[in-house]
């Protein structure tokens, strides 16, 4: 098949599928929030499909990259944000729509329910839209005018998507989409592809170590985790909490907050890390504490599971219970209750056998449910059906 993949994408992920010169250019590009689509494109190419990527990045100008069976066309999104927002990205959506039509593909697979999904629905090309968030949930979490405007684009897509096939990454997101968008059609549940390339657990830390791979956003709830960790330290004085991700470095606002409130002891603010170093962090951790209040999927949960790290996650945190197989592949707690969260971490750090059981179950679940082969095959089946209409 010739497949158009439309939406945000991390271009460096595709460097090895591009020509040498374009691959070098791609590696110089900044990364964004398009990790999952990039993994999908890689799988389509490995399976012998021809792929045209129609992508964009806020503030970036038009560009093109090519390789065997791959063409990447980045649409011009360089106008000031306020101009694009006031126009509801109409010019940019029109450019994406034209690029999809010009590709002459058999089918288009759009990512997220915004600009690319609306453009694909208008293009007339057989269309699978993968929904990766619930627009009203995003508005409630971030409360910005731009998010409100983008939510109206999602509603436009909903109204124009009668002939589109929809997939979501979790049952939680399916239910949220149906409720918020008044959409009762059949929706496929196809999870994210999560790289399962974690190292074996040969370098387990000698001291009890908790890891969180996240960011400093309110929805991620890291401050509650730090407060819960204070309780852990009162029982296990040599315990360590390592925080990895944007806004979690030693000079960050959240690090200053922890110091001011006297809860920084034992907390290591690592900040953003390259993937190889994140692998090492998973490998050495005794427990992965996933503090997020809400997730439509939860990639870091699956990465920890694949690494053989026992996981603690929120029992009311969106898709987290589903990813953790309703407690069979990880401990479920109330992450909003500092006392309960801390007690669960103490119990798991203190119980080697329980950690081993959860680690083994998590690794098996991750490989069976979220590996690239099974996820790509599910998408491929849907796209082949659409292309044959």
C-alpha positions as CSV (number, residue, x, y, z in Angstrom):
1,X,0.0,0.0,0.0
2,X,0.9,3.6,-0.4
3,X,0.0,5.2,3.0
4,X,0.0,8.9,4.0
5,X,0.7,9.4,7.7
6,X,-0.4,12.9,8.6
7,X,0.3,14.7,11.9
8,X,3.2,15.8,14.2
9,X,6.2,13.6,14.0
10,X,9.7,13.3,15.4
11,X,11.8,13.5,12.2
12,X,15.1,12.2,13.7
13,X,13.3,8.9,14.2
14,X,13.2,8.3,10.5
15,X,16.8,9.4,9.7
16,X,17.9,5.8,8.8
17,X,15.1,5.5,6.2
18,X,16.1,8.7,4.4
19,X,18.9,9.3,1.9
20,X,22.3,9.9,3.6
21,X,22.2,13.7,3.1
22,X,18.5,14.0,4.1
23,X,19.1,11.6,7.0
24,X,21.9,13.9,8.3
25,X,19.5,16.9,7.9
26,X,16.8,15.0,9.8
27,X,19.1,14.4,12.7
28,X,19.6,18.1,13.1
29,X,15.8,18.6,13.5
30,X,14.3,19.2,16.9
31,X,12.1,16.5,18.5
32,X,8.5,17.0,19.4
33,X,5.5,15.1,20.6
34,X,5.3,12.8,17.6
35,X,7.1,9.8,18.9
36,X,4.3,7.3,18.4
37,X,3.6,8.3,14.8
38,X,7.3,8.0,14.0
39,X,7.3,4.4,15.3
40,X,4.2,3.6,13.2
41,X,5.9,4.9,10.1
42,X,9.0,2.8,10.8
43,X,6.8,-0.3,11.0
44,X,5.0,0.5,7.8
45,X,8.3,0.8,6.0
46,X,9.7,-2.4,7.5
47,X,6.6,-4.2,6.2
48,X,7.3,-3.0,2.6
49,X,4.7,-0.2,2.3
50,X,5.4,3.1,0.6
51,X,4.9,6.0,3.0
52,X,4.3,9.7,2.5
53,X,4.5,11.7,5.7
54,X,2.7,15.0,5.8
55,X,3.8,16.7,9.0
56,X,4.2,20.1,10.7
57,X,5.7,21.6,13.7
58,X,4.6,24.9,15.3
59,X,6.9,27.7,14.1
60,X,8.8,25.6,11.5
61,X,8.9,26.4,7.8
62,X,8.3,24.1,4.8
63,X,10.8,21.4,4.1
64,X,11.1,18.0,2.3
65,X,13.1,14.9,3.0
66,X,13.2,11.7,0.9
67,X,14.4,8.2,0.9
68,X,13.6,4.8,-0.6
69,X,9.8,4.3,-0.3
70,X,9.6,7.4,2.0
71,X,8.8,11.0,1.4
72,X,8.4,13.5,4.2
73,X,6.8,16.8,3.4
74,X,6.7,19.4,6.2
75,X,4.0,22.0,5.8
76,X,4.8,25.6,6.6
77,X,3.6,26.4,10.2
78,X,5.9,29.4,10.6
79,X,3.3,32.1,11.0
80,X,3.1,33.6,14.5
81,X,1.0,31.4,16.8
82,X,-1.6,34.1,17.4
83,X,-2.2,34.6,13.7
84,X,-2.7,30.8,13.2
85,X,-4.9,30.5,16.3
86,X,-7.1,33.4,15.3
87,X,-7.6,31.8,11.9
88,X,-8.1,28.4,13.5
89,X,-5.2,27.1,11.5
90,X,-7.4,27.3,8.4
91,X,-4.6,28.1,6.0
92,X,-2.4,25.4,7.4
93,X,-5.2,22.8,7.4
94,X,-5.8,23.6,3.8
95,X,-2.1,23.0,3.0
96,X,-2.2,19.7,4.8
97,X,-5.4,18.7,2.9
98,X,-3.8,19.6,-0.5
99,X,-0.6,17.6,0.4
100,X,-2.7,14.5,1.3
101,X,-4.5,14.7,-2.0
102,X,-1.4,15.4,-4.0
103,X,0.3,12.3,-2.6
104,X,-2.1,10.0,-4.5
105,X,-2.0,7.4,-1.7
106,X,-4.4,4.5,-1.2
107,X,-5.2,5.5,2.4
108,X,-4.3,8.1,5.0
109,X,-3.6,7.5,8.7
110,X,-3.9,10.7,10.7
111,X,-2.6,11.3,14.2
112,X,-4.5,13.2,16.9
113,X,-8.0,14.7,16.3
114,X,-6.9,18.2,15.2
115,X,-5.4,19.7,12.1
116,X,-4.3,16.5,10.3
117,X,-7.5,14.7,11.1
118,X,-9.7,17.4,9.8
119,X,-7.6,17.8,6.7
120,X,-7.7,14.0,6.1
121,X,-11.4,13.9,6.6
122,X,-11.9,16.7,4.0
123,X,-9.5,15.1,1.5
124,X,-11.8,12.3,0.3
125,X,-9.0,9.7,0.7
126,X,-9.9,6.6,2.7
127,X,-9.0,7.6,6.2
128,X,-8.1,6.1,9.6
129,X,-7.9,8.7,12.4
130,X,-6.0,7.6,15.5
131,X,-7.3,9.7,18.4
132,X,-4.6,10.2,21.0
133,X,-6.3,12.6,23.4
134,X,-9.7,13.8,24.5
135,X,-10.0,17.5,23.6
136,X,-12.1,18.7,26.6
137,X,-9.8,16.8,29.0
138,X,-6.9,18.6,27.5
139,X,-8.7,22.0,27.9
140,X,-9.4,21.2,31.5
141,X,-5.8,20.2,32.2
142,X,-4.1,23.2,30.5
143,X,-6.7,25.9,30.5
144,X,-5.3,28.1,27.7
145,X,-7.2,29.9,24.8
146,X,-5.1,28.0,22.3
147,X,-6.3,24.7,23.6
148,X,-9.9,25.9,23.4
149,X,-9.5,26.9,19.8
150,X,-7.9,23.5,19.0
151,X,-10.8,21.8,20.7
152,X,-13.1,23.5,18.2
153,X,-11.0,22.0,15.4
154,X,-11.6,18.5,16.9
155,X,-15.3,19.2,16.9
156,X,-15.1,20.2,13.2
157,X,-13.4,16.9,12.6
158,X,-16.1,15.1,14.4
159,X,-18.7,16.6,12.2
160,X,-16.9,15.8,9.0
161,X,-15.6,12.4,9.9
162,X,-18.7,10.3,9.0
163,X,-16.7,8.3,6.4
164,X,-13.6,8.1,8.6
165,X,-12.6,5.0,10.6
166,X,-11.5,5.8,14.2
167,X,-9.0,4.2,16.5
168,X,-8.0,5.1,20.0
169,X,-5.1,4.0,22.2
170,X,-7.1,2.7,25.2
171,X,-10.7,1.9,26.3
172,X,-10.5,4.9,28.6
173,X,-9.9,7.2,25.7
174,X,-12.7,5.6,23.7
175,X,-15.2,6.3,26.5
176,X,-13.9,9.8,26.9
177,X,-14.1,10.5,23.2
178,X,-17.6,9.1,22.9
179,X,-18.8,11.1,25.9
180,X,-17.2,14.4,24.9
181,X,-17.8,14.2,21.2
182,X,-21.3,12.6,21.2
183,X,-19.8,9.8,19.0
184,X,-21.4,6.3,19.2
185,X,-19.8,4.7,16.2
186,X,-17.6,1.6,16.4
187,X,-14.1,2.6,17.4
188,X,-11.0,0.3,17.3
189,X,-8.7,0.1,20.3
190,X,-5.1,-0.1,19.1
191,X,-2.5,0.8,21.7
192,X,0.6,2.8,21.1
193,X,3.7,1.1,19.8
194,X,6.2,1.3,22.7
195,X,9.9,0.4,22.1
196,X,10.6,-2.7,24.1
197,X,14.4,-2.4,23.7
198,X,15.1,-2.1,27.5
199,X,18.3,-3.6,28.9
200,X,18.3,-6.7,31.1
201,X,18.3,-5.9,34.8
202,X,22.0,-6.5,35.4
203,X,22.8,-3.1,37.0
204,X,20.1,-2.9,39.7
205,X,20.9,-0.1,42.1
206,X,22.4,-1.1,45.5
207,X,20.1,1.3,47.4
208,X,16.3,1.2,47.2
209,X,15.6,3.4,44.2
210,X,12.3,4.8,42.8
211,X,12.2,6.2,39.3
212,X,9.7,8.5,37.7
213,X,10.0,9.5,34.0
214,X,7.6,12.3,33.5
215,X,7.6,16.1,33.3
216,X,6.8,19.0,35.7
217,X,3.2,19.6,34.4
218,X,0.4,19.7,37.0
219,X,-1.3,16.7,35.5
220,X,1.8,14.6,36.1
221,X,1.5,15.1,39.8
222,X,5.2,14.9,40.6
223,X,4.9,17.1,43.7
224,X,2.6,14.6,45.3
225,X,5.2,11.9,44.5
226,X,7.9,14.0,46.2
227,X,5.7,14.4,49.3
228,X,5.0,10.6,49.3
229,X,8.7,10.0,49.1
230,X,9.3,11.9,52.3
231,X,7.2,9.2,54.0
232,X,9.3,6.5,52.2
233,X,12.5,8.1,53.6
234,X,11.1,8.1,57.1
235,X,10.9,4.3,56.9
236,X,13.8,3.5,54.5
237,X,16.4,6.3,55.1
238,X,18.7,5.3,52.3
239,X,15.9,5.3,49.6
240,X,16.4,7.5,46.5
241,X,13.9,9.1,44.1
242,X,15.2,9.8,40.6
243,X,13.2,12.2,38.5
244,X,13.7,12.2,34.7
245,X,12.1,14.5,32.1
246,X,11.4,18.1,31.1
247,X,11.3,20.5,34.0
248,X,12.8,18.0,36.4
249,X,16.4,19.1,36.4
250,X,18.3,20.4,39.4
251,X,17.7,24.1,38.6
252,X,13.9,23.6,37.8
253,X,11.1,25.3,39.6
254,X,10.0,22.0,41.1
255,X,13.5,21.4,42.5
256,X,13.4,24.8,44.1
257,X,10.0,24.1,45.6
258,X,11.2,20.8,47.1
259,X,14.2,22.5,48.7
260,X,12.0,25.3,50.1
261,X,9.6,22.8,51.6
262,X,12.3,20.6,53.0
263,X,11.4,17.6,50.9
264,X,14.4,17.4,48.6
265,X,16.4,14.9,50.7
266,X,17.1,11.8,48.6
267,X,15.6,13.3,45.5
268,X,17.8,13.3,42.4
269,X,16.6,15.7,39.7
270,X,18.0,14.3,36.5
271,X,16.0,16.3,33.9
272,X,15.8,15.3,30.2
273,X,18.0,12.4,29.2
274,X,18.9,10.7,25.9
275,X,17.2,7.4,25.4
276,X,20.2,5.2,26.2
277,X,20.5,7.0,29.6
278,X,16.8,6.5,30.2
279,X,17.3,2.8,29.6
280,X,20.0,2.8,32.2
281,X,17.7,4.5,34.7
282,X,14.9,1.9,34.1
283,X,17.5,-0.9,34.5
284,X,18.8,0.3,37.9
285,X,15.4,1.3,39.5
286,X,13.7,-1.0,42.0
287,X,10.3,0.6,41.4
288,X,8.8,2.9,38.8
289,X,6.3,5.3,40.4
290,X,3.8,6.7,37.9
291,X,2.2,9.6,39.7
292,X,0.1,11.0,36.8
293,X,-3.5,12.0,37.5
294,X,-4.7,11.1,34.0
295,X,-3.3,9.3,31.0
296,X,-4.9,8.3,27.7
297,X,-2.2,5.6,27.5
298,X,1.0,5.9,29.4
299,X,4.2,5.1,27.4
300,X,6.5,5.2,30.4
301,X,4.5,2.6,32.2
302,X,5.0,0.2,29.3
303,X,8.7,1.1,29.1
304,X,9.1,0.3,32.8
305,X,7.2,-3.0,32.4
306,X,9.3,-4.0,29.5
307,X,12.5,-3.3,31.5
308,X,11.3,-5.6,34.2
309,X,10.7,-2.8,36.7
310,X,7.9,-3.2,39.2
311,X,5.3,-0.4,38.7
312,X,3.1,1.6,41.0
313,X,0.4,3.7,39.2
314,X,-2.9,5.5,39.8
315,X,-6.0,3.4,40.1
316,X,-8.1,6.3,38.9
317,X,-5.6,7.7,36.4
318,X,-7.4,7.2,33.1
319,X,-5.9,4.4,31.1
320,X,-3.3,3.4,33.8
321,X,-5.4,0.5,35.3
322,X,-5.9,-1.0,31.8
323,X,-2.2,-0.7,30.9
324,X,-1.4,-2.4,34.2
325,X,-3.9,-5.2,33.5
326,X,-6.1,-4.0,36.3
327,X,-3.4,-4.7,38.9
328,X,-2.0,-7.9,37.6
329,X,1.0,-6.1,36.0
330,X,1.5,-3.3,38.5
331,X,0.3,-2.0,41.9
332,X,-2.7,0.4,41.7
333,X,-3.0,3.1,44.4
334,X,-4.6,6.5,44.9
335,X,-1.8,8.8,43.7
336,X,-3.7,11.8,45.1
337,X,-3.4,10.5,48.6
338,X,0.1,11.1,49.8
339,X,-0.2,8.6,52.7
340,X,-1.5,5.8,50.5
341,X,1.0,6.5,47.8
342,X,3.9,6.5,50.2
343,X,2.7,3.4,52.0
344,X,2.5,1.5,48.7
345,X,6.0,2.5,47.7
346,X,7.4,1.4,51.1
347,X,5.6,-1.9,50.9
348,X,7.0,-2.6,47.4
349,X,10.5,-1.5,48.2
350,X,10.4,-3.8,51.2
351,X,9.1,-6.9,49.4
352,X,11.5,-8.4,47.0
353,X,9.2,-11.3,46.1
354,X,6.3,-9.0,45.3
355,X,8.5,-6.8,43.1
356,X,9.7,-9.9,41.2
357,X,6.1,-11.1,40.6
358,X,5.0,-7.7,39.3
359,X,8.2,-7.3,37.2
360,X,7.7,-10.7,35.5
361,X,4.0,-10.1,34.9
362,X,4.7,-6.6,33.6
363,X,7.3,-7.7,31.2
364,X,5.2,-10.5,29.8
365,X,2.2,-8.1,29.4
366,X,4.2,-5.4,27.7
367,X,5.6,-7.8,25.1
368,X,2.3,-9.5,24.4
369,X,0.1,-6.4,24.2
370,X,2.3,-3.4,23.1
371,X,5.0,-4.8,20.9
372,X,5.5,-3.3,17.4
373,X,4.5,-6.5,15.5
374,X,1.1,-6.8,17.1
375,X,0.2,-3.1,17.0
376,X,1.4,-2.6,13.4
377,X,-0.5,-5.7,12.3
378,X,-3.7,-4.3,13.8
379,X,-3.2,-1.0,12.0
380,X,-2.3,-2.7,8.7
381,X,-5.5,-4.8,8.8
382,X,-7.7,-1.7,9.2
383,X,-5.9,0.2,6.5
384,X,-6.1,-2.7,4.0
385,X,-9.8,-2.9,4.6
386,X,-10.2,0.9,3.9
387,X,-8.0,0.7,0.8
388,X,-10.2,-2.0,-0.7
389,X,-13.4,0.0,-0.4
